[in-house]
Amino acid sequence: MKKTIGRIYILIIMLFLYLPILTLIVLSFNDAKSMSVWTGFSLHWYEELFQSRLMMGAIVNTFSIAILAALIATVVGTLAVLGMAAMKPRQENVLMAFNNIPMLNADIVTGIALMLFFLMVSWPRGYMSILFAHTTFCIPYVILSVRPRLNKNTDRLFEAALDLGASEKYAFRKIVLPELKPGIMSGFLLSFTMSVDDFIITYFTRGAGINTISTLIYSEVKIGIRPSLFALSTIIFVTALVVLIIVNVRQNRLDKEMARSA
């Protein structure tokens, strides 16, 4: 009885999460613009998506900003972790406390603060202002991802490599970076996801004439959402699903190979 109730509970949760997405995917292939009437299968909205300069511009802006912001935040955050590791514990704890504030702070406060900063320094709001804002709120997530990977064992291995005659650059490249690599990759992916998903901070820091996917959808809501946005959402969902499946399949193969070798 408990197993049956548990399965039904999980099924309800899965339906609650994925039924709206499934509905969106079905509507993206509807020939009509109506969301309540099915008039036939069509790829019309996908054609409109790729022919729309506004939507393609928003897609390019969204993912180019996300990639650049994630790269810059990953480099800056990793260097910050290395610098904090050389500090005294009390100083490091103070910096980590300040690092956690942007993550706990409301997005609307961060967005308004950055907007006022750009107005104060007369920085024109546009692509670069969004990139700066996204890099700013991504750095704390990188630090939080990389910091746990740098421990006393890493310091000991680094010092042992130096004692054995390795140069500092060689020891850093062969010992420290491999130790930090999982944290660096997770920080990059988390930053990329946060940037693509962000709306509030982007809304306050963008200028006229530039859109990301989130701000474009918000502006479309006021005049009525076109099904071409359903097509865009379907492409993003399917792409994420395929990447997730590939990663899981590769991980399962690696786990099986490690189990066999053991």
MODELLER restraints for C-alpha pairs under 7 A, 6 or more apart:
rsr = mdl.restraints
at = mdl.atoms
rsr.add(forms.Gaussian(group=physical.xy_distance, feature=features.Distance(at['CA:24:A'], at['CA:230:A']), mean=5.85, stdev=0.5))
rsr.add(forms.Gaussian(group=physical.xy_distance, feature=features.Distance(at['CA:25:A'], at['CA:230:A']), mean=6.70, stdev=0.5))
rsr.add(forms.Gaussian(group=physical.xy_distance, feature=features.Distance(at['CA:25:A'], at['CA:234:A']), mean=5.49, stdev=0.5))
rsr.add(forms.Gaussian(group=physical.xy_distance, feature=features.Distance(at['CA:27:A'], at['CA:35:A']), mean=6.71, stdev=0.5))
rsr.add(forms.Gaussian(group=physical.xy_distance, feature=features.Distance(at['CA:27:A'], at['CA:230:A']), mean=6.98, stdev=0.5))
rsr.add(forms.Gaussian(group=physical.xy_distance, feature=features.Distance(at['CA:28:A'], at['CA:45:A']), mean=6.67, stdev=0.5))
rsr.add(forms.Gaussian(group=physical.xy_distance, feature=features.Distance(at['CA:28:A'], at['CA:227:A']), mean=5.81, stdev=0.5))
rsr.add(forms.Gaussian(group=physical.xy_distance, feature=features.Distance(at['CA:28:A'], at['CA:228:A']), mean=6.93, stdev=0.5))
rsr.add(forms.Gaussian(group=physical.xy_distance, feature=features.Distance(at['CA:28:A'], at['CA:230:A']), mean=5.03, stdev=0.5))
rsr.add(forms.Gaussian(group=physical.xy_distance, feature=features.Distance(at['CA:28:A'], at['CA:231:A']), mean=4.93, stdev=0.5))
rsr.add(forms.Gaussian(group=physical.xy_distance, feature=features.Distance(at['CA:29:A'], at['CA:41:A']), mean=5.47, stdev=0.5))
rsr.add(forms.Gaussian(group=physical.xy_distance, feature=features.Distance(at['CA:29:A'], at['CA:42:A']), mean=5.17, stdev=0.5))
rsr.add(forms.Gaussian(group=physical.xy_distance, feature=features.Distance(at['CA:29:A'], at['CA:43:A']), mean=5.87, stdev=0.5))
rsr.add(forms.Gaussian(group=physical.xy_distance, feature=features.Distance(at['CA:30:A'], at['CA:38:A']), mean=6.02, stdev=0.5))
rsr.add(forms.Gaussian(group=physical.xy_distance, feature=features.Distance(at['CA:30:A'], at['CA:39:A']), mean=6.52, stdev=0.5))
rsr.add(forms.Gaussian(group=physical.xy_distance, feature=features.Distance(at['CA:30:A'], at['CA:40:A']), mean=5.82, stdev=0.5))
rsr.add(forms.Gaussian(group=physical.xy_distance, feature=features.Distance(at['CA:30:A'], at['CA:41:A']), mean=5.36, stdev=0.5))
rsr.add(forms.Gaussian(group=physical.xy_distance, feature=features.Distance(at['CA:30:A'], at['CA:42:A']), mean=5.83, stdev=0.5))
rsr.add(forms.Gaussian(group=physical.xy_distance, feature=features.Distance(at['CA:31:A'], at['CA:39:A']), mean=5.76, stdev=0.5))
rsr.add(forms.Gaussian(group=physical.xy_distance, feature=features.Distance(at['CA:31:A'], at['CA:40:A']), mean=5.36, stdev=0.5))
rsr.add(forms.Gaussian(group=physical.xy_distance, feature=features.Distance(at['CA:31:A'], at['CA:41:A']), mean=5.76, stdev=0.5))
rsr.add(forms.Gaussian(group=physical.xy_distance, feature=features.Distance(at['CA:31:A'], at['CA:42:A']), mean=4.93, stdev=0.5))
rsr.add(forms.Gaussian(group=physical.xy_distance, feature=features.Distance(at['CA:31:A'], at['CA:44:A']), mean=6.76, stdev=0.5))
rsr.add(forms.Gaussian(group=physical.xy_distance, feature=features.Distance(at['CA:32:A'], at['CA:38:A']), mean=6.84, stdev=0.5))
rsr.add(forms.Gaussian(group=physical.xy_distance, feature=features.Distance(at['CA:32:A'], at['CA:39:A']), mean=5.89, stdev=0.5))
rsr.add(forms.Gaussian(group=physical.xy_distance, feature=features.Distance(at['CA:33:A'], at['CA:227:A']), mean=6.33, stdev=0.5))
rsr.add(forms.Gaussian(group=physical.xy_distance, feature=features.Distance(at['CA:45:A'], at['CA:227:A']), mean=6.10, stdev=0.5))
rsr.add(forms.Gaussian(group=physical.xy_distance, feature=features.Distance(at['CA:45:A'], at['CA:228:A']), mean=4.59, stdev=0.5))
rsr.add(forms.Gaussian(group=physical.xy_distance, feature=features.Distance(at['CA:45:A'], at['CA:231:A']), mean=6.41, stdev=0.5))
rsr.add(forms.Gaussian(group=physical.xy_distance, feature=features.Distance(at['CA:46:A'], at['CA:228:A']), mean=6.14, stdev=0.5))
rsr.add(forms.Gaussian(group=physical.xy_distance, feature=features.Distance(at['CA:46:A'], at['CA:231:A']), mean=5.69, stdev=0.5))
rsr.add(forms.Gaussian(group=physical.xy_distance, feature=features.Distance(at['CA:48:A'], at['CA:228:A']), mean=6.38, stdev=0.5))
rsr.add(forms.Gaussian(group=physical.xy_distance, feature=features.Distance(at['CA:49:A'], at['CA:55:A']), mean=6.58, stdev=0.5))
rsr.add(forms.Gaussian(group=physical.xy_distance, feature=features.Distance(at['CA:49:A'], at['CA:228:A']), mean=5.32, stdev=0.5))
rsr.add(forms.Gaussian(group=physical.xy_distance, feature=features.Distance(at['CA:50:A'], at['CA:56:A']), mean=6.59, stdev=0.5))
rsr.add(forms.Gaussian(group=physical.xy_distance, feature=features.Distance(at['CA:58:A'], at['CA:211:A']), mean=5.12, stdev=0.5))
rsr.add(forms.Gaussian(group=physical.xy_distance, feature=features.Distance(at['CA:58:A'], at['CA:212:A']), mean=4.39, stdev=0.5))
rsr.add(forms.Gaussian(group=physical.xy_distance, feature=features.Distance(at['CA:58:A'], at['CA:213:A']), mean=5.32, stdev=0.5))
rsr.add(forms.Gaussian(group=physical.xy_distance, feature=features.Distance(at['CA:59:A'], at['CA:212:A']), mean=6.48, stdev=0.5))
rsr.add(forms.Gaussian(group=physical.xy_distance, feature=features.Distance(at['CA:59:A'], at['CA:213:A']), mean=6.04, stdev=0.5))
rsr.add(forms.Gaussian(group=physical.xy_distance, feature=features.Distance(at['CA:61:A'], at['CA:212:A']), mean=5.77, stdev=0.5))
rsr.add(forms.Gaussian(group=physical.xy_distance, feature=features.Distance(at['CA:62:A'], at['CA:196:A']), mean=6.07, stdev=0.5))
rsr.add(forms.Gaussian(group=physical.xy_distance, feature=features.Distance(at['CA:62:A'], at['CA:212:A']), mean=4.91, stdev=0.5))
rsr.add(forms.Gaussian(group=physical.xy_distance, feature=features.Distance(at['CA:62:A'], at['CA:213:A']), mean=6.26, stdev=0.5))
rsr.add(forms.Gaussian(group=physical.xy_distance, feature=features.Distance(at['CA:63:A'], at['CA:196:A']), mean=6.72, stdev=0.5))
rsr.add(forms.Gaussian(group=physical.xy_distance, feature=features.Distance(at['CA:65:A'], at['CA:131:A']), mean=5.65, stdev=0.5))
rsr.add(forms.Gaussian(group=physical.xy_distance, feature=features.Distance(at['CA:66:A'], at['CA:192:A']), mean=5.08, stdev=0.5))
rsr.add(forms.Gaussian(group=physical.xy_distance, feature=features.Distance(at['CA:66:A'], at['CA:195:A']), mean=5.08, stdev=0.5))
rsr.add(forms.Gaussian(group=physical.xy_distance, feature=features.Distance(at['CA:66:A'], at['CA:196:A']), mean=5.81, stdev=0.5))
rsr.add(forms.Gaussian(group=physical.xy_distance, feature=features.Distance(at['CA:67:A'], at['CA:192:A']), mean=6.13, stdev=0.5))
rsr.add(forms.Gaussian(group=physical.xy_distance, feature=features.Distance(at['CA:69:A'], at['CA:131:A']), mean=5.98, stdev=0.5))
rsr.add(forms.Gaussian(group=physical.xy_distance, feature=features.Distance(at['CA:69:A'], at['CA:134:A']), mean=5.94, stdev=0.5))
rsr.add(forms.Gaussian(group=physical.xy_distance, feature=features.Distance(at['CA:69:A'], at['CA:135:A']), mean=4.60, stdev=0.5))
rsr.add(forms.Gaussian(group=physical.xy_distance, feature=features.Distance(at['CA:70:A'], at['CA:135:A']), mean=6.80, stdev=0.5))
rsr.add(forms.Gaussian(group=physical.xy_distance, feature=features.Distance(at['CA:70:A'], at['CA:138:A']), mean=6.97, stdev=0.5))
rsr.add(forms.Gaussian(group=physical.xy_distance, feature=features.Distance(at['CA:70:A'], at['CA:188:A']), mean=5.34, stdev=0.5))
rsr.add(forms.Gaussian(group=physical.xy_distance, feature=features.Distance(at['CA:70:A'], at['CA:191:A']), mean=5.06, stdev=0.5))
rsr.add(forms.Gaussian(group=physical.xy_distance, feature=features.Distance(at['CA:70:A'], at['CA:192:A']), mean=5.24, stdev=0.5))
rsr.add(forms.Gaussian(group=physical.xy_distance, feature=features.Distance(at['CA:71:A'], at['CA:188:A']), mean=6.72, stdev=0.5))
rsr.add(forms.Gaussian(group=physical.xy_distance, feature=features.Distance(at['CA:72:A'], at['CA:135:A']), mean=6.66, stdev=0.5))
rsr.add(forms.Gaussian(group=physical.xy_distance, feature=features.Distance(at['CA:73:A'], at['CA:135:A']), mean=5.40, stdev=0.5))
rsr.add(forms.Gaussian(group=physical.xy_distance, feature=features.Distance(at['CA:73:A'], at['CA:138:A']), mean=5.90, stdev=0.5))
rsr.add(forms.Gaussian(group=physical.xy_distance, feature=features.Distance(at['CA:73:A'], at['CA:139:A']), mean=4.72, stdev=0.5))
rsr.add(forms.Gaussian(group=physical.xy_distance, feature=features.Distance(at['CA:73:A'], at['CA:142:A']), mean=6.80, stdev=0.5))
rsr.add(forms.Gaussian(group=physical.xy_distance, feature=features.Distance(at['CA:74:A'], at['CA:139:A']), mean=6.85, stdev=0.5))
rsr.add(forms.Gaussian(group=physical.xy_distance, feature=features.Distance(at['CA:74:A'], at['CA:142:A']), mean=5.83, stdev=0.5))
rsr.add(forms.Gaussian(group=physical.xy_distance, feature=features.Distance(at['CA:74:A'], at['CA:184:A']), mean=6.62, stdev=0.5))
rsr.add(forms.Gaussian(group=physical.xy_distance, feature=features.Distance(at['CA:74:A'], at['CA:187:A']), mean=6.54, stdev=0.5))
rsr.add(forms.Gaussian(group=physical.xy_distance, feature=features.Distance(at['CA:74:A'], at['CA:188:A']), mean=5.75, stdev=0.5))
rsr.add(forms.Gaussian(group=physical.xy_distance, feature=features.Distance(at['CA:76:A'], at['CA:139:A']), mean=6.99, stdev=0.5))
rsr.add(forms.Gaussian(group=physical.xy_distance, feature=features.Distance(at['CA:77:A'], at['CA:139:A']), mean=5.35, stdev=0.5))
rsr.add(forms.Gaussian(group=physical.xy_distance, feature=features.Distance(at['CA:77:A'], at['CA:142:A']), mean=5.38, stdev=0.5))
rsr.add(forms.Gaussian(group=physical.xy_distance, feature=features.Distance(at['CA:77:A'], at['CA:143:A']), mean=4.99, stdev=0.5))
rsr.add(forms.Gaussian(group=physical.xy_distance, feature=features.Distance(at['CA:78:A'], at['CA:143:A']), mean=6.52, stdev=0.5))
rsr.add(forms.Gaussian(group=physical.xy_distance, feature=features.Distance(at['CA:78:A'], at['CA:146:A']), mean=6.58, stdev=0.5))
rsr.add(forms.Gaussian(group=physical.xy_distance, feature=features.Distance(at['CA:81:A'], at['CA:143:A']), mean=6.14, stdev=0.5))
rsr.add(forms.Gaussian(group=physical.xy_distance, feature=features.Distance(at['CA:81:A'], at['CA:147:A']), mean=5.83, stdev=0.5))
rsr.add(forms.Gaussian(group=physical.xy_distance, feature=features.Distance(at['CA:84:A'], at['CA:92:A']), mean=5.69, stdev=0.5))
rsr.add(forms.Gaussian(group=physical.xy_distance, feature=features.Distance(at['CA:99:A'], at['CA:140:A']), mean=5.51, stdev=0.5))
rsr.add(forms.Gaussian(group=physical.xy_distance, feature=features.Distance(at['CA:100:A'], at['CA:140:A']), mean=6.75, stdev=0.5))
rsr.add(forms.Gaussian(group=physical.xy_distance, feature=features.Distance(at['CA:102:A'], at['CA:137:A']), mean=6.66, stdev=0.5))
rsr.add(forms.Gaussian(group=physical.xy_distance, feature=features.Distance(at['CA:107:A'], at['CA:200:A']), mean=6.34, stdev=0.5))
rsr.add(forms.Gaussian(group=physical.xy_distance, feature=features.Distance(at['CA:107:A'], at['CA:201:A']), mean=6.33, stdev=0.5))
rsr.add(forms.Gaussian(group=physical.xy_distance, feature=features.Distance(at['CA:108:A'], at['CA:200:A']), mean=6.08, stdev=0.5))
rsr.add(forms.Gaussian(group=physical.xy_distance, feature=features.Distance(at['CA:108:A'], at['CA:201:A']), mean=6.64, stdev=0.5))
rsr.add(forms.Gaussian(group=physical.xy_distance, feature=features.Distance(at['CA:110:A'], at['CA:201:A']), mean=6.79, stdev=0.5))
rsr.add(forms.Gaussian(group=physical.xy_distance, feature=features.Distance(at['CA:111:A'], at['CA:200:A']), mean=6.49, stdev=0.5))
rsr.add(forms.Gaussian(group=physical.xy_distance, feature=features.Distance(at['CA:111:A'], at['CA:201:A']), mean=4.16, stdev=0.5))
rsr.add(forms.Gaussian(group=physical.xy_distance, feature=features.Distance(at['CA:111:A'], at['CA:204:A']), mean=5.49, stdev=0.5))
rsr.add(forms.Gaussian(group=physical.xy_distance, feature=features.Distance(at['CA:111:A'], at['CA:205:A']), mean=6.78, stdev=0.5))
rsr.add(forms.Gaussian(group=physical.xy_distance, feature=features.Distance(at['CA:112:A'], at['CA:204:A']), mean=6.29, stdev=0.5))
rsr.add(forms.Gaussian(group=physical.xy_distance, feature=features.Distance(at['CA:114:A'], at['CA:133:A']), mean=6.88, stdev=0.5))
rsr.add(forms.Gaussian(group=physical.xy_distance, feature=features.Distance(at['CA:114:A'], at['CA:205:A']), mean=6.84, stdev=0.5))
rsr.add(forms.Gaussian(group=physical.xy_distance, feature=features.Distance(at['CA:115:A'], at['CA:204:A']), mean=5.86, stdev=0.5))
rsr.add(forms.Gaussian(group=physical.xy_distance, feature=features.Distance(at['CA:115:A'], at['CA:205:A']), mean=5.35, stdev=0.5))
rsr.add(forms.Gaussian(group=physical.xy_distance, feature=features.Distance(at['CA:125:A'], at['CA:205:A']), mean=6.06, stdev=0.5))
rsr.add(forms.Gaussian(group=physical.xy_distance, feature=features.Distance(at['CA:125:A'], at['CA:206:A']), mean=5.36, stdev=0.5))
rsr.add(forms.Gaussian(group=physical.xy_distance, feature=features.Distance(at['CA:125:A'], at['CA:207:A']), mean=4.55, stdev=0.5))
rsr.add(forms.Gaussian(group=physical.xy_distance, feature=features.Distance(at['CA:126:A'], at['CA:206:A']), mean=4.99, stdev=0.5))
rsr.add(forms.Gaussian(group=physical.xy_distance, feature=features.Distance(at['CA:126:A'], at['CA:207:A']), mean=4.50, stdev=0.5))
rsr.add(forms.Gaussian(group=physical.xy_distance, feature=features.Distance(at['CA:126:A'], at['CA:210:A']), mean=6.52, stdev=0.5))
rsr.add(forms.Gaussian(group=physical.xy_distance, feature=features.Distance(at['CA:127:A'], at['CA:206:A']), mean=6.97, stdev=0.5))
rsr.add(forms.Gaussian(group=physical.xy_distance, feature=features.Distance(at['CA:129:A'], at['CA:205:A']), mean=6.14, stdev=0.5))
rsr.add(forms.Gaussian(group=physical.xy_distance, feature=features.Distance(at['CA:129:A'], at['CA:206:A']), mean=6.72, stdev=0.5))
rsr.add(forms.Gaussian(group=physical.xy_distance, feature=features.Distance(at['CA:130:A'], at['CA:202:A']), mean=6.00, stdev=0.5))
rsr.add(forms.Gaussian(group=physical.xy_distance, feature=features.Distance(at['CA:130:A'], at['CA:205:A']), mean=5.68, stdev=0.5))
rsr.add(forms.Gaussian(group=physical.xy_distance, feature=features.Distance(at['CA:130:A'], at['CA:206:A']), mean=5.81, stdev=0.5))
rsr.add(forms.Gaussian(group=physical.xy_distance, feature=features.Distance(at['CA:134:A'], at['CA:195:A']), mean=6.04, stdev=0.5))
rsr.add(forms.Gaussian(group=physical.xy_distance, feature=features.Distance(at['CA:138:A'], at['CA:191:A']), mean=5.17, stdev=0.5))
rsr.add(forms.Gaussian(group=physical.xy_distance, feature=features.Distance(at['CA:141:A'], at['CA:187:A']), mean=6.27, stdev=0.5))
rsr.add(forms.Gaussian(group=physical.xy_distance, feature=features.Distance(at['CA:141:A'], at['CA:191:A']), mean=6.85, stdev=0.5))
rsr.add(forms.Gaussian(group=physical.xy_distance, feature=features.Distance(at['CA:142:A'], at['CA:187:A']), mean=4.28, stdev=0.5))
rsr.add(forms.Gaussian(group=physical.xy_distance, feature=features.Distance(at['CA:142:A'], at['CA:188:A']), mean=6.84, stdev=0.5))
rsr.add(forms.Gaussian(group=physical.xy_distance, feature=features.Distance(at['CA:145:A'], at['CA:183:A']), mean=5.03, stdev=0.5))
rsr.add(forms.Gaussian(group=physical.xy_distance, feature=features.Distance(at['CA:145:A'], at['CA:184:A']), mean=6.99, stdev=0.5))
rsr.add(forms.Gaussian(group=physical.xy_distance, feature=features.Distance(at['CA:145:A'], at['CA:186:A']), mean=6.55, stdev=0.5))
rsr.add(forms.Gaussian(group=physical.xy_distance, feature=features.Distance(at['CA:145:A'], at['CA:187:A']), mean=5.32, stdev=0.5))
rsr.add(forms.Gaussian(group=physical.xy_distance, feature=features.Distance(at['CA:146:A'], at['CA:180:A']), mean=6.28, stdev=0.5))
rsr.add(forms.Gaussian(group=physical.xy_distance, feature=features.Distance(at['CA:146:A'], at['CA:183:A']), mean=4.29, stdev=0.5))
rsr.add(forms.Gaussian(group=physical.xy_distance, feature=features.Distance(at['CA:146:A'], at['CA:184:A']), mean=5.72, stdev=0.5))
rsr.add(forms.Gaussian(group=physical.xy_distance, feature=features.Distance(at['CA:146:A'], at['CA:187:A']), mean=6.89, stdev=0.5))
rsr.add(forms.Gaussian(group=physical.xy_distance, feature=features.Distance(at['CA:149:A'], at['CA:179:A']), mean=6.36, stdev=0.5))
rsr.add(forms.Gaussian(group=physical.xy_distance, feature=features.Distance(at['CA:149:A'], at['CA:180:A']), mean=5.48, stdev=0.5))
rsr.add(forms.Gaussian(group=physical.xy_distance, feature=features.Distance(at['CA:149:A'], at['CA:183:A']), mean=6.30, stdev=0.5))
rsr.add(forms.Gaussian(group=physical.xy_distance, feature=features.Distance(at['CA:150:A'], at['CA:180:A']), mean=6.64, stdev=0.5))
rsr.add(forms.Gaussian(group=physical.xy_distance, feature=features.Distance(at['CA:154:A'], at['CA:176:A']), mean=6.46, stdev=0.5))
rsr.add(forms.Gaussian(group=physical.xy_distance, feature=features.Distance(at['CA:158:A'], at['CA:171:A']), mean=6.04, stdev=0.5))
rsr.add(forms.Gaussian(group=physical.xy_distance, feature=features.Distance(at['CA:158:A'], at['CA:175:A']), mean=6.45, stdev=0.5))
rsr.add(forms.Gaussian(group=physical.xy_distance, feature=features.Distance(at['CA:161:A'], at['CA:171:A']), mean=6.04, stdev=0.5))
rsr.add(forms.Gaussian(group=physical.xy_distance, feature=features.Distance(at['CA:162:A'], at['CA:168:A']), mean=6.76, stdev=0.5))
rsr.add(forms.Gaussian(group=physical.xy_distance, feature=features.Distance(at['CA:162:A'], at['CA:171:A']), mean=6.97, stdev=0.5))
rsr.add(forms.Gaussian(group=physical.xy_distance, feature=features.Distance(at['CA:199:A'], at['CA:214:A']), mean=5.51, stdev=0.5))
rsr.add(forms.Gaussian(group=physical.xy_distance, feature=features.Distance(at['CA:199:A'], at['CA:215:A']), mean=6.37, stdev=0.5))
rsr.add(forms.Gaussian(group=physical.xy_distance, feature=features.Distance(at['CA:203:A'], at['CA:215:A']), mean=6.45, stdev=0.5))
